[in-house]
Amino acid sequence: MKGLVMMALAGVLGVAVMPAAAQQAVIYGTVADASKAVLPGVTVTVTNQGTGLKQSVPTSDRGDYRIVGLPLGVYSVVAELVGFTTMTRKDIALGLEAQVRVDFTLELASVREAVVVVGESPLVEIERSEVGGNVTAEQIKTLPVTGRQWINLATLMPGTGQDAIRAQFYNSVNIGAGINYYSNGFYVDNVTNNWQQQGEPRQDFPQDSIAEFRVHSFNAPPVYGFAQGGYLSAVTKSGTNEFHGDLFEFYRDKSLNARTIFQSEKPNYRRHQMGGALGGPVVQNRAQFFAAYEYTDESQYFTVNTRGIFPEYEGTYLAPQWNHMAVGRFDQTVSDQHRLFARYALQRNLLSNTGSGGIAAPSAGSNFSAPRDAVVVGETWVISNRAVNEFRFQRAMATYIGWPSVPGLKWTKAGSFPQERLDSLPDIVTRPSLRLGNASSFIGPERRFEIKDDLTYTIGSHELAVGVDLNWILWTPDNFGSNRSFSFSTDAPFDPNNRATYPFNFQQRLSPTHDRVPSTEHSAYVGDTWRPTSTLTLNGGLRYDVQTGVWNEDLLEQEQPEVRLVDRVLRPAGKLDPTLFPFYDGSTRGDWNNFGPRIGMTWDVSGTGRQVIRAAYGLYYNRYRANPQRAELSPLQRLVIIANPNYPDPYQGRDPYVLAATVRNITIQGNANRTPHTHQFSLGTTRQIGSNMAVSVDGTVANGYKQATTRDLNYFADAAARAARRRPNANFGQVQENRTEGLLRYRAVEMRVTRRMADQWQFTGSYTVGYARNTNEGFPADHFDPGADYGWADADRRHRLTLSGIVQTFYDVQFSSILKYQSNLAVNILAGRDLNGDTITNDRPPGITRNTGCRDLDLGAVNEYRQANRLAPATSFFCGGYLTLDLQASKTFEFGGQRSLELIFQVFNLTNRANYLPAVGNALSPLFGQSTAVASGRQGELAIRLNF
């Protein structure tokens, strides 16, 4: 009810205005005569040179005009007034969300009849107070990108990285303050492209299908929400009035590769990536189509390296992967006032042995697939020369499936837990220098329906905006994960006569889960872009975000499916038993006041559009994920935790279910949880140098609150109670409470140099210097000192540098390259055993705080701990950065018309630099401070592309 009231209030805010076509572009300007007097009543017409789309507006009494709702493309702009020369500016390239100023000076008709000028897009965005930039179609097509994963090109922008992503599942990018894998927003064709349950990009698209994308690294406009970091907004290609297409294959094998430092010989690597695209007219100037398909088949390999401690697991292993992606799009111009749009996208894939490599054996990895598809339809309505409405509807289906890579049984029916599936779960063994086994056995179907509407209304010097985005999500996941898990503090072989070789911790969750989790994500916004003078622009807005269902606010009213393990019913179908929830208080659940103001300003310093100073502030609410709260739906998860267990039989004849019922270990959600959010501040400038280059510098600050944390609600009152294992509530063991009490701090200076294509070369460079700190999302190492778990973030890198360029030489030969440097990551130093006896296994050596490896590590304190455990002192801790150079060379053979053949050779990590992954942080490991894995070595690739 509260949510409906707040949505109604947000709607009232927008009644007086009309809602902004979020991904559409704008052409605006002023028309004057030769004496610089403004000309009202001039007819300004824009025409898309590829599709024939036209829109016209008259200039106002002030001689200005503004045409909104323009799709990406190349345009001509014509200014006409009786008695004056007709003037045309051609080849105006409109990128995604571009705001391009096109001014006209008209002469009397007696002087000239008509003037045609070739235009250029501006290098300085004089009306945008946000920090961000576009990656163009030319960069997407031309720059060397491993695997043709276009989203990787987001790292051309400052303030971006790919350290805190779950690449074993989804390719993604961290943007600005979005230093967690779930903290960034992704939009494709102006609809949401995020999973709800964990917040990552839901679906990939063929590289050939992406026309352009924009990275909003800081202070994005109010049309974007549900992410406390940054946003990536992409648009798919549409057809034109001419048929165009391509066919391609990109090929790699071992002969083009080099060994890594940990490989004794090159593995039998092979990779095929093939596909094509086709677009063209259905009806000239009225309807166009576009389609693209891409298939990848890769024989990937990983190397297990324990530096000889466990030679029986070492070696290089095959990890096959494949991926199908397809996109189809249809655009129709019904009239000059109405445009229709429809798009279908599909993906099917397999990733095997994700997580294996280094000290993780093959069985420590998992296999993963995620069948996904989405249908989007929409309409753009030019209501008048002042108002444009854009409507979107999306139906998206996606299911993630994970299963152990050893023995490799894939299960696809959610909620089914037969003996066969149970037997496929291997034991998990964690040692200082080796990991075996994996708990991945899960299925997660997610269905999303989205209705989105955005309008703009231009009145005087104001561009008013309001919009709504309504989402209904149903997630019905299961998770088996009933493996036995043993943690050892030594690499020594198990000896039944030596207690030092026994595990120090055992855990097993006996009950699988299968849940029904409906939720909503609704938002509304209102905004205004006001130009009080010709050099000053003020941006303001207010966004409201609200979620329901994710808080378990109606926990006791939900109908849940039966959970049956083989023949044992562990949870009957129906409503949950309220007596099982002694800590639950639904009256305090939910978060209904998530109003996020956005304000900003830009100042065109000289009035020529060559230098702008910008400043902005915004409050950004993250998506509250359904996954962490889901465990609360299983109050009888039957989690067994045994300190210093026997091995290999930890139960010693006892019935595990009886033992689990004796001491209940459960997971709950905090009744006072609220939405994570950041306050973002930015101040910067962009200056054009010459006619083709611009330099930007921005300072960015983000303070985050209500970040995810975890506590044991039934933790021991003091050290004496902990030693006696005397908990406050004797009816429960560990009560894991997922809370929102953490902090986040992000500080950076972001610099960018851009040179557009001119004189046959183009260049982009970005550099970021900064830091990120946050609170650990999991249990603190010591509940009596939780402050020690606020430290350097997992994605913290002090320096990031990316340089890219394209050079067109003689005889249609082209070179392009990307150089990337990143300083080292922080590493968490672990004790390797449960020092305080609370059965939580993330303890750190005395005197060590979180993520101090490669930061301010006290190596003396670590060595005191190692000496106490009869280990030799560590003399150093390896802290390697990342440096790679990728290069592409291509030669095009023209056959007349649009036909050409392109031969391509590209090399990734040209110098075969050994980019070491973070060092082992377990202080009990002989490998402490050493890196046991590296990123990919040099890989060559041959390609052929036929364009027509």
DABELGI-V313411 format. One record per backbone hydrogen bond with DSSP energy under -1.0 kcal/mol. NH is the residue of the N-H (numbers start at 1). CO is the residue of the C=O. E is the energy in kcal/mol with one decimal. If there is no record, write none. Layout:
nh->NH co->CO e->E
nh->NH co->CO e->E
This chain:
nh->5 co->1 e->-2.2
nh->6 co->2 e->-2.5
nh->7 co->3 e->-2.5
nh->8 co->4 e->-2.3
nh->9 co->5 e->-2.3
nh->10 co->6 e->-2.6
nh->11 co->7 e->-2.2
nh->12 co->8 e->-2.1
nh->13 co->9 e->-1.7
nh->15 co->12 e->-1.4
nh->17 co->14 e->-1.1
nh->25 co->70 e->-3.6
nh->26 co->98 e->-2.7
nh->27 co->67 e->-2.3
nh->28 co->100 e->-2.3
nh->29 co->65 e->-1.9
nh->31 co->63 e->-2.9
nh->32 co->104 e->-2.2
nh->33 co->37 e->-2.4
nh->36 co->33 e->-2.2
nh->39 co->31 e->-2.6
nh->41 co->59 e->-1.9
nh->43 co->80 e->-2.5
nh->44 co->57 e->-3.1
nh->45 co->78 e->-2.6
nh->46 co->55 e->-2.9
nh->47 co->76 e->-2.4
nh->48 co->53 e->-2.8
nh->49 co->74 e->-2.8
nh->52 co->48 e->-2.6
nh->55 co->46 e->-1.9
nh->57 co->44 e->-2.2
nh->59 co->42 e->-1.7
nh->60 co->64 e->-2.8
nh->63 co->60 e->-2.0
nh->65 co->29 e->-2.3
nh->67 co->27 e->-3.2
nh->70 co->25 e->-2.2
nh->73 co->94 e->-1.7
nh->75 co->92 e->-2.7
nh->76 co->47 e->-2.1
nh->77 co->89 e->-2.7
nh->78 co->45 e->-2.8
nh->79 co->87 e->-2.6
nh->80 co->43 e->-2.3
nh->84 co->81 e->-2.4
nh->85 co->107 e->-3.5
nh->86 co->113 e->-1.5
nh->87 co->79 e->-2.0
nh->88 co->115 e->-3.1
nh->89 co->77 e->-2.9
nh->90 co->117 e->-2.9
nh->92 co->75 e->-3.2
nh->94 co->73 e->-3.3
nh->97 co->23 e->-1.4
nh->98 co->95 e->-1.8
nh->100 co->26 e->-2.8
nh->102 co->28 e->-3.2
nh->104 co->30 e->-2.3
nh->106 co->32 e->-2.7
nh->109 co->83 e->-2.3
nh->111 co->108 e->-2.1
nh->112 co->108 e->-1.2
nh->115 co->86 e->-2.3
nh->117 co->88 e->-3.2
nh->119 co->90 e->-3.4
nh->126 co->124 e->-1.1
nh->131 co->218 e->-2.6
nh->133 co->215 e->-1.8
nh->135 co->213 e->-3.1
nh->140 co->136 e->-2.4
nh->141 co->137 e->-2.3
nh->142 co->138 e->-2.1
nh->143 co->139 e->-2.0
nh->148 co->145 e->-2.3
nh->149 co->146 e->-1.2
nh->150 co->148 e->-1.4
nh->152 co->149 e->-2.1
nh->153 co->150 e->-1.7
nh->154 co->151 e->-1.8
nh->155 co->152 e->-1.8
nh->156 co->153 e->-2.0
nh->157 co->154 e->-1.9
nh->161 co->174 e->-1.9
nh->167 co->165 e->-1.1
nh->169 co->166 e->-2.6
nh->170 co->166 e->-2.3
nh->174 co->161 e->-3.5
nh->176 co->159 e->-3.1
nh->178 co->175 e->-2.6
nh->179 co->177 e->-2.1
nh->183 co->180 e->-1.5
nh->185 co->230 e->-2.4
nh->187 co->232 e->-2.7
nh->188 co->191 e->-2.1
nh->189 co->234 e->-2.5
nh->193 co->186 e->-3.1
nh->195 co->200 e->-2.8
nh->202 co->193 e->-2.4
nh->209 co->206 e->-1.5
nh->210 co->207 e->-1.4
nh->211 co->235 e->-2.3
nh->212 co->235 e->-1.1
nh->213 co->135 e->-1.8
nh->214 co->233 e->-2.9
nh->215 co->133 e->-2.9
nh->216 co->231 e->-3.2
nh->217 co->131 e->-1.3
nh->218 co->131 e->-1.8
nh->224 co->221 e->-2.0
nh->229 co->183 e->-1.8
nh->231 co->216 e->-2.1
nh->232 co->185 e->-2.4
nh->233 co->214 e->-2.6
nh->234 co->187 e->-2.9
nh->235 co->212 e->-2.1
nh->237 co->209 e->-2.6
nh->241 co->50 e->-2.8
nh->244 co->279 e->-2.8
nh->246 co->277 e->-2.2
nh->247 co->946 e->-1.8
nh->248 co->275 e->-2.5
nh->249 co->944 e->-1.8
nh->250 co->273 e->-3.5
nh->251 co->942 e->-3.7
nh->252 co->271 e->-2.3
nh->254 co->269 e->-1.5
nh->256 co->253 e->-1.8
nh->257 co->254 e->-1.4
nh->258 co->938 e->-2.2
nh->263 co->260 e->-1.6
nh->269 co->267 e->-2.5
nh->271 co->252 e->-2.6
nh->272 co->297 e->-2.8
nh->273 co->250 e->-2.2
nh->274 co->295 e->-2.6
nh->275 co->248 e->-1.9
nh->276 co->293 e->-2.1
nh->277 co->246 e->-2.1
nh->278 co->291 e->-2.5
nh->279 co->244 e->-2.9
nh->280 co->289 e->-2.0
nh->282 co->287 e->-3.2
nh->283 co->287 e->-1.7
nh->286 co->283 e->-2.4
nh->287 co->283 e->-2.7
nh->288 co->331 e->-2.7
nh->289 co->280 e->-2.7
nh->290 co->329 e->-2.3
nh->291 co->278 e->-2.3
nh->292 co->327 e->-2.5
nh->293 co->276 e->-2.5
nh->294 co->325 e->-2.6
nh->295 co->274 e->-3.1
nh->296 co->323 e->-2.4
nh->297 co->272 e->-2.9
nh->298 co->321 e->-3.1
nh->299 co->270 e->-3.5
nh->300 co->298 e->-1.1
nh->302 co->317 e->-2.0
nh->304 co->315 e->-2.8
nh->305 co->358 e->-2.9
nh->309 co->306 e->-1.5
nh->313 co->310 e->-1.8
nh->315 co->304 e->-1.7
nh->317 co->302 e->-3.0
nh->319 co->300 e->-3.8
nh->321 co->298 e->-2.7
nh->322 co->350 e->-1.7
nh->323 co->296 e->-2.1
nh->324 co->348 e->-3.6
nh->325 co->294 e->-2.3
nh->326 co->346 e->-2.1
nh->327 co->292 e->-2.6
nh->328 co->344 e->-2.6
nh->329 co->290 e->-3.3
nh->330 co->342 e->-2.8
nh->331 co->288 e->-2.6
nh->332 co->340 e->-2.3
nh->333 co->286 e->-4.3
nh->334 co->338 e->-1.4
nh->335 co->338 e->-1.8
nh->339 co->380 e->-2.2
nh->340 co->332 e->-3.3
nh->341 co->378 e->-2.1
nh->342 co->330 e->-2.1
nh->343 co->376 e->-2.9
nh->344 co->328 e->-2.7
nh->345 co->374 e->-2.2
nh->346 co->326 e->-2.6
nh->347 co->372 e->-2.7
nh->348 co->324 e->-2.2
nh->350 co->322 e->-2.6
nh->351 co->368 e->-3.0
nh->354 co->366 e->-2.8
nh->356 co->353 e->-1.6
nh->357 co->360 e->-2.8
nh->358 co->303 e->-2.5
nh->360 co->357 e->-1.5
nh->361 co->435 e->-2.3
nh->364 co->361 e->-1.7
nh->365 co->362 e->-1.5
nh->366 co->354 e->-1.8
nh->367 co->403 e->-3.3
nh->368 co->351 e->-3.2
nh->369 co->401 e->-2.2
nh->372 co->347 e->-2.8
nh->373 co->397 e->-2.5
nh->374 co->345 e->-2.2
nh->375 co->395 e->-2.5
nh->376 co->343 e->-2.9
nh->377 co->393 e->-2.3
nh->378 co->341 e->-2.5
nh->379 co->391 e->-1.7
nh->380 co->339 e->-2.7
nh->381 co->389 e->-3.2
nh->382 co->337 e->-3.2
nh->383 co->381 e->-1.3
nh->384 co->387 e->-1.8
nh->388 co->456 e->-1.7
nh->389 co->381 e->-2.8
nh->390 co->454 e->-3.6
nh->391 co->379 e->-2.9
nh->392 co->452 e->-2.9
nh->393 co->377 e->-2.7
nh->394 co->450 e->-2.4
nh->395 co->375 e->-2.4
nh->396 co->448 e->-2.7
nh->397 co->373 e->-2.8
nh->398 co->446 e->-2.3
nh->399 co->371 e->-1.9
nh->400 co->444 e->-1.3
nh->401 co->369 e->-2.7
nh->402 co->442 e->-2.6
nh->403 co->367 e->-1.9
nh->405 co->365 e->-1.5
nh->416 co->413 e->-1.4
nh->422 co->418 e->-1.9
nh->423 co->419 e->-2.7
nh->425 co->422 e->-1.5
nh->428 co->484 e->-3.3
nh->429 co->436 e->-2.1
nh->430 co->486 e->-2.4
nh->431 co->434 e->-3.2
nh->435 co->359 e->-2.0
nh->436 co->429 e->-2.8
nh->442 co->402 e->-1.8
nh->443 co->478 e->-1.5
nh->444 co->400 e->-2.5
nh->446 co->398 e->-3.5
nh->447 co->474 e->-2.6
nh->448 co->396 e->-2.8
nh->449 co->472 e->-2.4
nh->450 co->394 e->-2.6
nh->451 co->470 e->-2.7
nh->452 co->392 e->-2.9
nh->453 co->468 e->-2.6
nh->454 co->390 e->-2.8
nh->455 co->466 e->-1.7
nh->456 co->388 e->-2.2
nh->457 co->464 e->-2.4
nh->458 co->386 e->-2.5
nh->459 co->462 e->-2.5
nh->462 co->459 e->-2.1
nh->463 co->529 e->-2.2
nh->464 co->457 e->-2.8
nh->465 co->527 e->-2.8
nh->466 co->455 e->-1.2
nh->467 co->525 e->-2.0
nh->468 co->453 e->-2.1
nh->469 co->523 e->-2.4
nh->470 co->451 e->-3.2
nh->471 co->521 e->-1.2
nh->472 co->449 e->-2.5
nh->473 co->519 e->-2.9
nh->474 co->447 e->-2.4
nh->475 co->517 e->-1.8
nh->476 co->445 e->-2.1
nh->478 co->443 e->-3.0
nh->479 co->513 e->-2.1
nh->480 co->441 e->-3.3
nh->485 co->507 e->-2.1
nh->486 co->428 e->-3.2
nh->487 co->505 e->-2.3
nh->488 co->430 e->-3.1
nh->498 co->495 e->-2.7
nh->501 co->498 e->-1.9
nh->502 co->499 e->-1.6
nh->504 co->487 e->-2.6
nh->505 co->487 e->-1.2
nh->506 co->642 e->-2.0
nh->507 co->485 e->-2.0
nh->508 co->640 e->-1.9
nh->510 co->638 e->-2.5
nh->511 co->637 e->-1.9
nh->513 co->479 e->-2.2
nh->515 co->477 e->-2.4
nh->517 co->475 e->-3.2
nh->519 co->473 e->-2.7
nh->520 co->548 e->-2.0
nh->521 co->471 e->-2.0
nh->522 co->546 e->-2.6
nh->523 co->469 e->-1.7
nh->524 co->544 e->-2.0
nh->525 co->467 e->-2.3
nh->526 co->542 e->-2.2
nh->527 co->465 e->-3.0
nh->528 co->540 e->-3.0
nh->529 co->463 e->-2.0
nh->530 co->538 e->-3.1
nh->531 co->461 e->-2.5
nh->533 co->536 e->-1.0
nh->537 co->602 e->-2.5
nh->538 co->530 e->-3.2
nh->539 co->600 e->-3.0
nh->540 co->528 e->-2.4
nh->541 co->598 e->-1.9
nh->542 co->526 e->-2.8
nh->543 co->596 e->-2.0
nh->544 co->524 e->-3.3
nh->545 co->594 e->-1.9
nh->546 co->522 e->-2.6
nh->548 co->520 e->-1.3
nh->552 co->549 e->-1.3
nh->555 co->552 e->-1.5
nh->557 co->554 e->-1.8
nh->560 co->574 e->-2.4
nh->563 co->571 e->-2.7
nh->565 co->568 e->-2.7
nh->566 co->417 e->-2.7
nh->568 co->565 e->-2.8
nh->570 co->563 e->-2.7
nh->571 co->563 e->-1.7
nh->574 co->560 e->-2.5
nh->580 co->577 e->-1.8
nh->581 co->578 e->-1.6
nh->584 co->581 e->-1.3
nh->588 co->585 e->-1.3
nh->589 co->586 e->-1.1
nh->595 co->593 e->-2.0
nh->596 co->543 e->-3.8
nh->598 co->541 e->-2.7
nh->599 co->617 e->-2.7
nh->600 co->539 e->-2.7
nh->601 co->615 e->-2.5
nh->602 co->537 e->-2.5
nh->603 co->613 e->-2.3
nh->604 co->535 e->-3.4
nh->605 co->603 e->-1.2
nh->605 co->611 e->-1.6
nh->612 co->686 e->-2.4
nh->613 co->603 e->-1.8
nh->614 co->684 e->-2.9
nh->615 co->601 e->-2.0
nh->616 co->682 e->-2.3
nh->617 co->599 e->-2.8
nh->618 co->680 e->-2.0
nh->619 co->597 e->-1.8
nh->620 co->678 e->-2.6
nh->622 co->676 e->-3.0
nh->627 co->197 e->-1.6
nh->632 co->629 e->-1.4
nh->633 co->630 e->-2.0
nh->634 co->631 e->-1.7
nh->640 co->508 e->-3.1
nh->642 co->506 e->-2.6
nh->644 co->504 e->-1.9
nh->654 co->651 e->-1.9
nh->659 co->655 e->-2.4
nh->660 co->656 e->-2.6
nh->661 co->657 e->-1.7
nh->662 co->658 e->-1.3
nh->663 co->659 e->-1.3
nh->666 co->734 e->-1.9
nh->668 co->736 e->-3.3
nh->670 co->738 e->-2.5
nh->673 co->670 e->-1.4
nh->677 co->705 e->-2.0
nh->678 co->620 e->-2.2
nh->679 co->703 e->-2.5
nh->680 co->618 e->-3.2
nh->681 co->701 e->-2.9
nh->682 co->616 e->-2.1
nh->683 co->699 e->-1.9
nh->684 co->614 e->-2.6
nh->685 co->697 e->-2.4
nh->686 co->612 e->-2.1
nh->687 co->695 e->-2.6
nh->688 co->610 e->-3.7
nh->689 co->693 e->-3.5
nh->693 co->689 e->-1.2
nh->694 co->754 e->-2.3
nh->695 co->687 e->-2.6
nh->696 co->752 e->-3.1
nh->697 co->685 e->-2.3
nh->698 co->750 e->-2.7
nh->699 co->683 e->-3.1
nh->700 co->748 e->-3.0
nh->701 co->681 e->-2.6
nh->702 co->746 e->-2.5
nh->703 co->679 e->-1.9
nh->704 co->744 e->-3.3
nh->705 co->677 e->-2.6
nh->707 co->742 e->-2.0
nh->709 co->739 e->-2.3
nh->711 co->737 e->-2.1
nh->713 co->735 e->-2.9
nh->715 co->712 e->-1.5
nh->722 co->718 e->-2.1
nh->723 co->719 e->-2.4
nh->724 co->720 e->-1.9
nh->726 co->721 e->-2.9
nh->732 co->729 e->-1.8
nh->733 co->664 e->-3.1
nh->736 co->666 e->-2.6
nh->737 co->711 e->-3.7
nh->738 co->668 e->-2.5
nh->739 co->709 e->-2.4
nh->742 co->707 e->-2.8
nh->744 co->704 e->-1.8
nh->745 co->773 e->-3.1
nh->746 co->702 e->-2.5
nh->747 co->771 e->-2.3
nh->748 co->700 e->-2.2
nh->749 co->769 e->-2.4
nh->750 co->698 e->-3.2
nh->751 co->767 e->-2.8
nh->752 co->696 e->-2.4
nh->753 co->765 e->-2.9
nh->754 co->694 e->-2.7
nh->755 co->763 e->-3.5
nh->756 co->692 e->-2.0
nh->758 co->761 e->-1.8
nh->761 co->758 e->-1.5
nh->762 co->806 e->-2.5
nh->763 co->755 e->-2.1
nh->764 co->804 e->-2.6
nh->765 co->753 e->-2.7
nh->766 co->802 e->-2.7
nh->767 co->751 e->-2.4
nh->768 co->800 e->-2.6
nh->769 co->749 e->-1.9
nh->770 co->798 e->-1.8
nh->771 co->747 e->-2.4
nh->773 co->745 e->-2.6
nh->774 co->791 e->-2.5
nh->775 co->743 e->-1.7
nh->776 co->789 e->-2.3
nh->785 co->782 e->-2.0
nh->788 co->785 e->-1.6
nh->789 co->786 e->-2.0
nh->790 co->787 e->-1.6
nh->791 co->774 e->-2.4
nh->793 co->772 e->-2.5
nh->796 co->793 e->-1.8
nh->800 co->768 e->-1.9
nh->801 co->821 e->-3.0
nh->802 co->766 e->-2.5
nh->803 co->819 e->-2.7
nh->804 co->764 e->-2.9
nh->805 co->817 e->-1.9
nh->806 co->762 e->-2.3
nh->807 co->815 e->-3.4
nh->808 co->760 e->-3.4
nh->809 co->813 e->-3.2
nh->813 co->810 e->-1.3
nh->814 co->890 e->-2.8
nh->815 co->807 e->-2.8
nh->816 co->888 e->-2.4
nh->817 co->805 e->-1.9
nh->818 co->886 e->-2.0
nh->819 co->803 e->-3.1
nh->820 co->884 e->-2.6
nh->821 co->801 e->-3.0
nh->822 co->882 e->-2.7
nh->823 co->799 e->-2.3
nh->827 co->853 e->-1.9
nh->830 co->921 e->-2.1
nh->831 co->843 e->-3.3
nh->835 co->833 e->-1.2
nh->848 co->845 e->-1.9
nh->850 co->788 e->-1.8
nh->853 co->827 e->-2.5
nh->855 co->852 e->-2.2
nh->859 co->857 e->-1.2
nh->862 co->858 e->-1.6
nh->863 co->859 e->-2.4
nh->864 co->860 e->-1.9
nh->865 co->861 e->-1.6
nh->866 co->862 e->-2.5
nh->867 co->863 e->-2.8
nh->868 co->864 e->-2.0
nh->870 co->867 e->-1.9
nh->871 co->866 e->-2.7
nh->878 co->929 e->-2.6
nh->882 co->822 e->-3.2
nh->884 co->820 e->-2.2
nh->886 co->818 e->-2.9
nh->887 co->907 e->-2.7
nh->888 co->816 e->-3.1
nh->889 co->905 e->-3.0
nh->890 co->814 e->-2.6
nh->891 co->903 e->-2.2
nh->892 co->812 e->-1.9
nh->893 co->901 e->-3.1
nh->895 co->899 e->-2.7
nh->899 co->896 e->-1.7
nh->900 co->947 e->-2.3
nh->901 co->893 e->-2.4
nh->902 co->945 e->-3.2
nh->903 co->891 e->-2.6
nh->904 co->943 e->-2.7
nh->905 co->889 e->-2.8
nh->906 co->941 e->-2.5
nh->907 co->887 e->-2.9
nh->908 co->939 e->-2.9
nh->910 co->885 e->-3.4
nh->912 co->909 e->-2.4
nh->915 co->913 e->-1.2
nh->916 co->914 e->-1.2
nh->917 co->933 e->-2.9
nh->920 co->930 e->-2.6
nh->923 co->830 e->-3.0
nh->925 co->922 e->-1.8
nh->928 co->925 e->-1.8
nh->929 co->920 e->-2.6
nh->930 co->927 e->-2.5
nh->935 co->915 e->-2.5
nh->939 co->908 e->-2.0
nh->941 co->906 e->-2.3
nh->942 co->251 e->-2.7
nh->943 co->904 e->-2.5
nh->944 co->249 e->-2.0
nh->945 co->902 e->-2.6
nh->946 co->247 e->-3.0
nh->947 co->900 e->-2.7
nh->948 co->245 e->-2.6
